[in-house]
């Protein structure tokens, strides 16, 4: 059984497996690709910063603080997720 979510920005629906524990690595990379961005703390040029990554791990931006990172993601109509 597959559940379907409609991505408002995409023309085609995004299918979810009925058991998320059985998603492959590729499924996980593509899941939420256009909607989810991840924030994680990093050190950049000796300073603490927060990296923003696409769902597949592609670096998208750096922010000075966690709040700014989340605001940037929401401003781009994406869903922020915290990675620790």
Secondary structure, 3 states (H helix, E strand, C coil): CEEEECCCCCCCCEEEECCHHHCCHHHHHHCCCCCEEEEEEEEECCEEEEEEEECCCCEEEEECCHHHHHHHHHHCCCEEEEEC
